[in-house]
Amino acid sequence: MNLLLFHVAHAAQLLLLALFGHAPVRIDRGLATRFGDPGDTLAGGRLACTGQKIGPTDLVCAHRTLPCGTVLVVENLRNRNLALCQVADRGPFGALLPSGEWAIKRTANDPGQWRGIVDLGPAVANALDFNGREKVRLYYERPKRRKR
């Protein structure tokens, strides 16, 4: 419970910093998809960051570039619902090819255009009253650069 309280406090801080235009807070906008439901053959394995299987109440998401453990506040732009999640996997990798076919795209050089910026675990998607593929806004603290 203390960890949840910590994440909620962090989320509130992020939203306040974003509201007042504080520089370290990043805001991204794009499409989100859902992953990790029972029977999801593309996300049925272990989470990349933890090695654990996704649980029905885990507030997790998949992001291609943000460091594992990054806390995101996700806003569903359709209904303005907010949810909190933590990056625990990589993705989304679904891409639309010029032919209209669907493919997996793991790097920027692979063909096609990525279909989303974040994949949401079932608990996060349910909290957002998510309908499968929606426009979202992500709030998060800009990752610190590693020293060389």
BELWOPE-V918400 format. One record per residue. RES is the residue in three letters. PSI is psi in whole degrees, -180 to 180 (none if undefined). Layout:
RES,PSI
RES,PSI
This chain:
MET,-37
ASN,-37
LEU,-41
LEU,-43
LEU,-41
PHE,-46
HIS,-38
VAL,-42
ALA,-41
HIS,-42
ALA,-43
ALA,-41
GLN,-44
LEU,-45
LEU,-40
LEU,-43
LEU,-40
ALA,-41
LEU,-38
PHE,10
GLY,31
HIS,133
ALA,-42
PRO,-13
VAL,127
ARG,147
ILE,120
ASP,153
ARG,139
GLY,-165
LEU,143
ALA,149
THR,177
ARG,143
PHE,164
GLY,7
ASP,154
PRO,133
GLY,-2
ASP,103
THR,-24
LEU,-15
ALA,35
GLY,-4
GLY,-159
ARG,149
LEU,137
ALA,-36
CYS,-29
THR,-20
GLY,-1
GLN,157
LYS,150
ILE,134
GLY,161
PRO,-20
THR,5
ASP,128
LEU,77
VAL,161
CYS,169
ALA,134
HIS,140
ARG,-34
THR,-24
LEU,145
PRO,148
CYS,139
GLY,-11
THR,131
VAL,130
LEU,143
VAL,124
VAL,129
GLU,124
ASN,117
LEU,-15
ARG,-44
ASN,0
ARG,12
ASN,146
LEU,146
ALA,157
LEU,140
CYS,166
GLN,137
VAL,119
ALA,2
ASP,172
ARG,149
GLY,-171
PRO,148
PHE,3
GLY,135
ALA,152
LEU,123
LEU,159
PRO,-27
SER,-9
GLY,-6
GLU,161
TRP,141
ALA,171
ILE,132
LYS,112
ARG,-26
THR,162
ALA,-26
ASN,-15
ASP,152
PRO,153
GLY,174
GLN,128
TRP,141
ARG,-11
GLY,168
ILE,-18
VAL,145
ASP,133
LEU,135
GLY,162
PRO,-41
ALA,-39
VAL,-47
ALA,-42
ASN,-40
ALA,-30
LEU,-1
ASP,51
PHE,137
ASN,14
GLY,-49
ARG,110
GLU,162
LYS,134
VAL,163
ARG,133
LEU,134
TYR,130
TYR,161
GLU,132
ARG,126
PRO,142
LYS,141
ARG,140
ARG,141
LYS,143
ARG,none
